[in-house]
Amino acid sequence: MEIIIQPTHHELAAITSLIIRDALLKKPNLVLGLATGSTPIGLYKALVKLHREEKLDFSNVTTFNLDEYIGISIEHPESYHTFMSKHFFDHVNIPSENQHIPQNTTKNHEAFCTSYEEAIVRAGGIDIQVLGIGTDGHIGFNEVGSSLSSRTRIKTLSLSTIKANAIHFDGKIDAVPEMAITMGIGTIMDAKQCLLLASGEAKSEAIAKAVEGPITAMVPASILQMHPKTTVIIDEAAASRLEEVEYYKRSYANRQKLMSQKQ
Ligand code: GLP
């Protein structure tokens, strides 16, 4: 795992956008795995800025979102379809047929989940998967206890996730859908690269467990320790409970030094 610690959310969003920009310049038909939640909003803003100011071209990009609630319409203001249009898709040139978000309206969820997995394979697999993390260490909607090799499927949300997400539903716990379709942990692990983002003190415990704790289904993000190319990009507050901060900072500085010598 590569750990990048930045002063604030602003810098972590900027750095992540540059990682994606560089990958996109190398591979115009990049396949991006996308996340929702408050954490990646800054990243989407930064990518939209690159599109507007540097003409970063997304016309050959394909995207797959991690998850979507079941039980609310895709037009609902808090659906992940609405979120993605509002924060990203309405502002860049990704063809709509290349945008994939789990369909919550299907009657045959099992067939849909299989077809989602097949569509990812047909696209050539996910090149970069963007991830946030729940305060309990979940990724996507792979709640605590999820199989570490799970595939796209339906999950019931934990009480902790329902409570955390209630802020998006006027604080009303009863308004938060209880179920969702989510890529599995095995699906996420198949991505060629994962970028795990977190900011704020509230995420510090989850980050410490995911990065420095044992690999366990009780902290789903901890499986990323087994991924060959995961970069954890966090701010100082989210890094505050990590034990090896000095090492992570020095490693990152050394990698930067090597990169600048190459150029
Ligand atoms: C939800 C999403 C996750 C996200 C998490 C944290 O559970 N399904 O993908 O990482 O919330 O969201 P936030 O970034 O708002 O803290």
Boltz pocket constraint, residues with backbone or C-beta under 6 A from the ligand:
constraints:
  - pocket:
      binder: B
      contacts: [[A, 35], [A, 36], [A, 37], [A, 38], [A, 39], [A, 40], [A, 66], [A, 67], [A, 131], [A, 132], [A, 133], [A, 134], [A, 135], [A, 138], [A, 139], [A, 140], [A, 141], [A, 161]]
      max_distance: 6.0
